[in-house]
Amino acid sequence: MSSFTEIYETRNIIENPSDFGRVAVMYGGSSSEREISLKSGKAVLKALLSRGVEAHSWDPYEKPMKDFKKVGFDRAWIALHGINGEDGVIQDNLQHLNTPYTGSGVKASATAMNKLLSKNIFRSANIPTPNFEVAKSYKDASIAIEKIGYPLIIKPLCQGSSVGMSKVLERADLKDAVEKALLYGEIFLIEECINGEEITISVLQGEALPSIRIITPRVFYDFHAKYESDRTEYVCKGTSNDAEEKLYADIAINAFQKLGCKGWGRVDFMIASNGQPQVLEVNTVPGMTSHSLVPMAAHHIGISFEELCWRILETSFENRIEVSSNDS
């Protein structure tokens, strides 16, 4: 079996660093994931510079976008995580500036960031995903629990890196979990808790990379387990055989495509007790730190971090500037 499963995109190969022109590596920002974005962006910047790309840092938190056009960038490598980074906002800003950028477009970014929109699309496409309800209060959550039962997961609608997320084992845990989620928005998701291991599939330029199985001693794969703990174990490939690997890759590709995502990203799964993959979410700007999963999967098939950053930058050529029907 090939290390990749083909999907609907093809790689636009760029061989000369000068063809990229002047590149803005956008990282930092003002979201709750700023610190992770800083780590991702600095690593990407270093990698691109090592390959001869004329790359420069740009932190929207420190430099207003009104100054972006004056600098004369030819394209942007987006390493912004969370709100205003992977929710379509910065993508929309760049489109208005006619600046190509890496990864998914405005609509797909916004859809993938919103867990409710994503899960509704998964359901309509018969993509397996844990049962869920939405709530605005402790009272709403109490009613939803009658449908879902314990244990369950409570998470904000539009956050990444497990920010604001809690595992609720019993009613005594509910109030704190609701209050935590409400710190990040007025609506939150209550999701069936799948007691199993997590598997993730990275997508790069139309292909699925090898799976990674995540084994953590913590209650779930939270922020600490993702970025700080050395006790989290990663197994690549994460599946038992070629048939299982293809199953996960095909579901990941389908989920990625149904949300309209492009270029690169990551699809996260939980393994249900019956062995069925359950899609949790699609990440359109995954982390690029020392603990990150996309570089890990790429490394497994011989793609260095520097080459990975180059190939993600190539997706800016595929990410045509979108024109709405009102503008045509």
N, C-alpha and C positions, 0 to 999 in steps of 0.2 A: 504493500500500500504506500502511496506517496505521502510525504510529510505534510502535504497541503491538500485541502479540498477546494476545488475551483468554484468561484461564484461569478457574479455578473460584471465585475470590473477587471481591467487588465492594467498591468504596470506601464506607466509612462517613463521609460528609462532616460535619465539624464546622466551624462558622463562627465561634463565639464562644469566645475563649480561656478565659473563665471556666468553660466546660463541661468543660474538662480538670481543673479543680480544682487542687490542690497537687501538683506533679509533681517526682519525684526523678529527676534525671539521674545514672545510676549509671555511674561510670567510675573508672579506676585499677586497683584490685584487686591481686592478688598473683601473677599469671601472668607468664610470660616476655614477654608483650606489653603489660606495664603502661604503658610510655612511650608507645606508640601509642594505647592506650586513653585516657590523659590528654589527648593532643592531640585525639582524636575527641570526648571528652566535653566539653571546654572549648568547642570549636567549636559543638557542639549546644546547650549551655547558653546561649551568647551568642545563637544564632539564635532559640531559643525566647523568650528575654527580649525580643528585639527585636520579636517578634510579640505581646507582651502576656501571654504565658503565665507563671503563677506557678511558675517553675522554680527548683529548688535543687540544688546538687551533693551527691552522696553517694558517698564512696569506701569500699567495704567493707573495704579494707585498714586504714583509719584509724578507721572507725566500725563497731562490731559490729552485726550484723543484729538482735540482741535490742533495740537502741535504735531500730530503724527504725519500729516500730509506734507508739512513743511520740510521734514527730514528727507523725504524722497525715497521711501522704501518701495521695493518692487514686489515683495510678498511677505507673508507673516507665518511663522511657525508658532502655533498657539499651544502654550503650555500652562494656560490658566485653568484652574480647577474650580468647580462649584459655581455659585451665582455670579453672573456677569462674565463667566469664562467659558462654560460649556453648555449654557442654556440658550444660546442663539443671540445674546446681546452683543458680544464683541464681534461675532460673525456678521451681524447686521451692520454694525459700525464700519467694518472693513469693506463690506459690499458697497456702502454709500461712498466710500473713498476709492472704489474701483481697485481694491487691493486683494489679489488672490491670497488664499490662506489654506492651511492644512486641515484635513479632516472633513467632518460633515458640515452641511449647509445650515442655514438659519432654522428652517422648519424642523429638520431632523434633530438638530441639537436641542431645540426647545422641547420636542416630544420625548426624546430619550431622557432628558433631565427630569421630566414630570412623571413620577412613578405611576400615578393614576392613569394618565393618557397612555403610557407604555403598556400597562397591564390590560387595559381595555382593548388595545390593538392585539396583544398576544391572545386574548380570549377569542376575539373575532376571527383570528387566523388559526385557531385550534393549536396554538403553541402552549404547551403545558406550563403553568405558573401557579404558585401557591394561592389558595383562596384568600380573599381580602375584603375589607370594608373600609370606608373613609369616615372620619369623625372630626368634630370640632371641639369636643369637650369631654370631660370625665364621664358625664351622663351618656353621651353618644357611644363612648368606648364600652361602657358597661352593657349597653344594649347589643353592640356588635359582638361582644364576647359570647353571648348566648348562641350566636351562629357559628363562631369559629372555635371557641373553646380554648383551654390552656394546653400546652404553652403557646405563646404567640409573640410576635415581633411588632413593636411600635416604632415607626420611623417618620421623619418629616417627608413631605411630598417631593421637595426639590433640594436635597442635599446629597453629597457624595461622601466617600471615605468613612462611612458609618457614623457620620456626625449626627448627633441627636437621636441615635438609635438605641433601643433597649430590648432585652429579652424579658418577657413577663411570664413567670412560672405560676403565680397565684395572685389573687385579688390584692393582697397586701402590697404587691409590687406595682400595681396599676397607676396609682396617683402620681408617684414620682416619674414614671415613664411618660405619662401624658404631659406633665409639666415640662419635662425635658424636651419633648418633641415640639411643644408650643413655643419654645424659645426661637424656633426657626421657621415659623409660619402659622397661619390661622387654621390650617387643615393638616391632618396627619393620616397616615395609613396604618391600619391594623391588619397584620398579615399572619396567616397560618405559619407556625414554626415547623419547619422540616428538620427533624432530628437526624441529621446525617452529615456527611462531609461535603465540603464545597469544591466544585470544579469550575475552572474558568477556561474559556477559549478566546484567544486573541485573534483579531482579524487584521490583515495587512494587504492592501492593494488587491482585493478580490480573492484572497485566500485565507483559509483558517490555519493557524499555527498549532503546534502540538498542545494538547491539553495539559493543565497543571492541577493536581489535586492538593488542596490546602488542609493541613492537619494542625490544629491549634489547641493548646491546653486550656484556653480561655472559654468563656461561656459561648461566644461566637467570634467570628473573624472581625474584630472591632478595630478602631483606629490604632490602638496600641499594638495589636497583633500584626497589623498591616505595615506599620512604619517604624516601630521601636523594638519589638521583641525579637530576640535571637532564638526563641524556643519554638516559633512557628516553623513547621516543616513543609517543604514543597516537593512534590513528586512529579516529575515530567519524563515521560508521558504519565498522565494521571489516570488513564483507563486501563482495563484488564486485557483488552485484545483489540485487533484492528476493527472488528465490527462495532464494538462499543465506541471506539474513537470516532469512527465515521458517523455514528448516530449523534454524538455530541456536536461534531463539526457541522453536520447538516442542520440541526436545530439552531445552532448559533448563527449560521449564515442566514437562515430563514428569518430569525428574529431581527438580525441586523438589517436585512433588506426590507422587511415589513415596516420598520421605522423610517426607512429612507436614508439610512446612514451610508457614508462613503469614506473611502480612504483608509482609515484605521480605527480601531476601537477594541473593546473587550466585552464579552458576554459572560455573565456570572450565573452559575447554576447551584442548586442544592440537589443532593441525591436522596430521593424519597425512599421509604422503607421497602417499597416494592421494586426498587432499582430504577424507577423512572426519573429521568432528568426533569427538573423544574426550573424554568428560567426566572431569575430574580430581576435582572435589569441589564441594560446595555450602557456601557460607559463610552462616551465619544471622545473624551480627552483623559485617558488613563494616566496614572502616575508613571514617571520616568526616573524614579529614585533607585538607590542601591537595593531596596527591598521589592521593587516593582515587578509585576508579573509579565508584562509584554516583553521587556528586555530578556527576561528569563526564558520565555518560550522561544524567542528569536535565537538566543544563544544555543539552545538545544539543537537547532538545525544549522549552526555555523554562521549565523548573522551576528556580527559584532555590534556593540552599542553604537559605534560611530556609523556603521552602515545602516543600522535601523533608523537613526535620526535623519540620515540622508534620504532614505527611501520614504519616510514620512513626509519630508520636505517635497519630494516628488509629487505627492498627492495634491499640492497646491496648483499644479498644472491641470489636474483633473477637475479641480473645484472651480469650475467656470463661475463667473459672476452671474448670479441669478437675476433675472428680470421678471417682475410681476406682470400679470396680464394688464394691470392698470397703466404700466409704463410702456407697453408695446404699442 
